[in-house]
C-alpha cells in the first residue's frame, strides 16, 4: 500500500544567523501540514527558529558516481587556495 | 499547470526523489556493476559513510531495511506499554513528562521510517509488513506494564539497554541511519533519567512504594538483558553486519557493558537485581551474571509473549481508525491544489 501523502524534505534554521540545514524527511498531504509535522517531529527541544519544507520530488541531485567527473574541476585548481602562494617572510599577515 | 508528480495520492513515483535511493522496492534486484561495488568496499574500508544514492550490494540494502524497519516498529509499538499509564500517572508533572516521552517515541519511529525510505521502500509498505507479522519489533514490548513503577523500570532498564545498543549505531556505515540514531540518542538520555527518577522516588517512599519498585525491577531485569539478542555463538548474522560496519560491538559485549553500567546504579536506587549469581569479578573488572533463559526469549519472539496479540491488534486498530484522517487530508490538499490552479482542472 502506498500512502496517500507526499514525501517532504525538512530544513531547519537552528538560530538566527545560521543557514537552514537538512534535518530529515516526513509525509504530509500538503505544505501546511508538512510544516506542522516538521515542527512536532524535528523541533521538540528548541532546535529551530525557522523551517522549510520542500517536496522530495522537487529536488534535483548530482550523481554520486565517481566515474562522473562532475567535481573534477574543483580539485585540480590548487591556485584557488591561499596556501598555493608563498609570501615573503616580511609579510607577517595577509 | 499541475503535473502528475505534484498531486497528492498519485502514482508511486510521487514519493521518490533525486535525494533518495532508486526506489527499487523490497524485491531482490540485480547487483550493481563490479566497479561500483568496489567503490562501496573502498568507502567501508576507509570507514566512510554510505549515502542513499551510492551503489550497494542488495544484501546490504535488504539487511538495513529489515533492521531499520524493525527498529522503527519498536519505537511506535513501544508507545503502547507506557501510553497505558498516561491517564493514571500519579501527578500532573509525571503525566506531562510521560506524554513528552511517548511523543518522543513517535518521533523516533518517524526518523527511522524516514531513514528506511532512503533505501527505496515506502513507509506504508513497512507498516503493512508489520501488520502482516512479516516484520518484527523488539520483544521487550510484549511484556505488560502492570504497575506505575513499570514506567520507571522501562525508562531505566529498557531505555538504558536501548541506549547501550544505539550509541554505537551513531557510527553505523549507512549515513541516514547513523544521523537518525544521533538524534535519537540525545533524546533517550532524558528517557533513562526520568525512569531512574521515578524508581528513586518510589524506592525512598513508603515501604509499599519501595516494594512496588523492587517488584517491577525483578520483572524487567531479565527481559532487558535479552534485548541485546542471542549470545554471540548463536547470532549467525552478526559477523556480516560487523563486516559492513552496521554493527560495531557483539551482542555479548553490549550486554556486558549494560550490566557493568547498571549494577552500581541499582545500589544507588537501593534496589536489588534478581540474580543470585551476579558478582564483580575483581580480575576482569566486569560483573558476572547468571544464565539467561533463552527459551523464554524464543517463545516471545515467536509470538507467545504475554502481550503480542494485544500490541499488534492495537496497532492495526489505530492504523485503521486513522484512515479517515489520512483520506481527509489528501482530499483537502487535492481540492486546494485544484483551486489554486484552475486551468489544470479545465
Interface residues (C-beta under 8 A of the other chain):
Chain A: X1 X2 X3 X4 X5 X6 X7 X9 X24 X25 X26 X27 X28 X29 X30 X33 X40 X41 X44 X45 X55 X56 X57 X58 X59 X60 X61 X63 X64 X65 X66 X67
Chain B: X5 X6 X8 X9 X12 X13 X14 X15 X16 X17 X18 X19 X20 X35 X36 X39 X51 X53 X54 X55 X100 X103 X104 X107 X110 X111 X114 X115 X117 X118 X122 X123 X124 X125 X127 X128 X179 X180 X183 X187 X326 X327 X329 X330 X332 X333 X336 X337
